[in-house]
Amino acid sequence: MAAASLLPGRRLSGRRSVKGDDHPHGGGVPAAPAPARWIDGKAVDQAVAYALMAAALVATYLLH
């Protein structure tokens, strides 16, 4: 019993909490669903534009 008293935050009784407040995930409360992922079209367009500009820069360097 002396070793159990050295552990902070441990309950010595065998009772479980009714609300589950000692459980890290909320004790049976369902988590909110993750938001649906969506792709930002503007960011994709900008990435494609940068890739094309880089390709044009490399092609110009190699041809001259």
C-alpha positions, 0 to 999 in steps of 0.5 A: 500500500505504501507504493500506491500512495507514492503515485500521484493522482491514483485512486486507491478505491476500486470505484470508477467515475460515473462521468469518466472524467479520469479517462483521457478521451472523455469517457465514452463521449463520441468525438466530433467528426473530422471536417471533410478535406477539400482542395483549394483550387487557387493553390493548385493553380498557383502550384502548377503555374510555378512548376511551369515557370520553373520548367520554362526557366530551365528550358530557356537556360538549356537552349541558350 
